[in-house]
């Protein structure tokens, strides 16, 4: 992929961290970062409770499973707590998905899904991205 094709990336939007216990993890990150989360939200469709911290211009998203069969629950069962994904903000998610697929990356969802923090999202298969789950996210107009 040449640098021109990557122009759909605007910035690193957030870093997602899978956690077992949101209350304990919020306390830990509040102590570590010196500030409380600015937002908590449940995304029922993905079976996850999220909590966001703002560090400079980058967000840290904690993710706790709300269902035993959710992707976060499966991730923690297989790998334990830790970094789950890196999210990149894109201006046009459909265009970014089309370009990524054309460049040989496998999309984990064929259409954008509702995500947390007023975003629509799509994920790339980590086997195609050096073991890192990549999320495209686009703000939804309010």
C-alpha positions in Angstrom: 0.0 0.0 0.0 1.6 3.3 -1.0 1.4 6.4 1.2 -1.2 8.1 -1.0 -3.7 5.2 -0.4 -3.4 5.7 3.3 -4.8 9.2 3.1 -8.1 8.0 4.5 -6.5 7.9 8.0 -7.0 11.1 9.9 -5.5 10.2 13.3 -5.1 7.6 15.9 -8.6 8.0 17.6 -8.1 5.6 20.5 -6.4 2.6 21.9 -8.7 -0.2 23.2 -7.7 -2.2 26.3 -9.7 -5.3 27.3 -10.3 -5.6 31.1 -12.0 -8.1 33.3 -13.4 -5.6 35.9 -14.4 -2.1 34.8 -14.7 -0.7 38.3 -11.2 -1.8 39.3 -9.7 -0.8 35.9 -11.3 2.6 36.1 -9.8 3.1 39.5 -6.4 1.9 38.2 -6.4 4.2 35.1 -7.7 7.2 37.1 -4.8 6.8 39.5 -2.3 6.2 36.6 -3.5 9.0 34.4 -4.5 11.4 37.1 -8.0 12.0 35.7 -11.3 10.1 35.7 -13.0 8.7 32.7 -15.1 11.2 30.8 -17.7 8.8 29.5 -19.0 5.3 30.1 -21.3 3.5 27.6 -22.7 0.1 26.9 -22.7 -1.1 23.3 -25.2 -3.9 23.4 -24.7 -5.1 19.9 -21.0 -5.9 20.7 -21.7 -7.1 24.3 -19.3 -4.6 25.8 -19.2 -1.8 28.4 -16.8 0.9 27.6 -15.0 3.7 29.6 -13.1 6.5 27.9 -10.1 8.5 29.2 -8.7 11.5 27.3 -4.9 11.8 27.3 -3.9 14.8 25.2 -5.7 14.3 21.9 -5.8 10.5 22.2 -8.4 8.4 23.9 -7.9 5.3 26.0 -11.0 3.0 25.8 -11.4 0.3 28.4 -13.6 -2.6 27.3 -15.4 -5.1 29.7 -17.5 -7.9 28.3 -21.2 -7.9 29.2 -21.9 -11.2 27.6 -19.9 -14.5 27.9 -19.8 -15.0 24.1 -18.8 -11.4 23.2 -15.6 -10.7 21.3 -14.0 -9.1 24.4 -14.9 -12.1 26.6 -13.3 -14.4 24.0 -10.2 -12.2 23.7 -9.7 -12.2 27.5 -10.2 -15.9 27.7 -7.6 -16.5 25.0 -5.1 -13.8 25.7 -5.9 -12.2 29.1 -6.3 -8.5 29.8 -4.4 -6.1 27.7 -4.3 -4.1 24.5 -7.1 -5.1 22.3 -7.1 -2.7 19.3 -5.9 0.5 17.8 -8.6 2.7 16.2 -8.0 5.1 13.4 -10.4 7.8 12.6 -11.4 8.0 8.9 -13.3 10.6 7.1 -15.3 8.1 5.0 -15.6 4.6 6.4 -17.1 3.0 3.4 -14.3 4.3 1.2 -11.6 3.2 3.7 -13.2 -0.3 3.9 -13.3 -0.5 0.1 -9.6 0.5 -0.2 -8.5 -1.8 2.6 -10.3 -4.8 0.9 -8.8 -3.8 -2.5 -5.3 -3.8 -0.8 -5.9 -7.4 0.4 -7.0 -6.8 4.0 -9.9 -8.9 5.4 -12.7 -7.0 6.9 -14.3 -8.6 10.0 -17.6 -6.9 9.2 -19.0 -6.2 5.7 -20.8 -3.1 6.7 -20.0 -0.5 9.4 -21.4 -1.3 12.8 -22.6 1.0 15.6 -19.7 1.6 18.0 -19.2 3.5 21.2 -18.6 7.3 21.5 -21.0 8.1 18.6 -19.0 6.3 16.0 -19.6 3.7 13.3 -16.8 1.1 13.1 -15.2 -1.7 11.1 -12.4 -4.0 12.0 -9.6 -5.5 10.0 -8.5 -9.1 10.6 -5.4 -9.1 12.9 -3.8 -11.9 10.8 -3.4 -9.3 8.0 -2.0 -6.6 10.3 0.9 -8.1 12.1 -1.3 -9.4 14.9 -2.9 -6.1 15.8 -6.7 -5.6 15.5 -7.2 -2.4 13.6 -10.5 -0.5 13.9 -11.7 2.2 11.4 -14.0 4.6 13.1 -16.0 7.5 11.7 -18.0 10.0 13.8 -21.7 10.0 13.2 -23.3 13.4 12.7 -25.6 14.2 15.6 
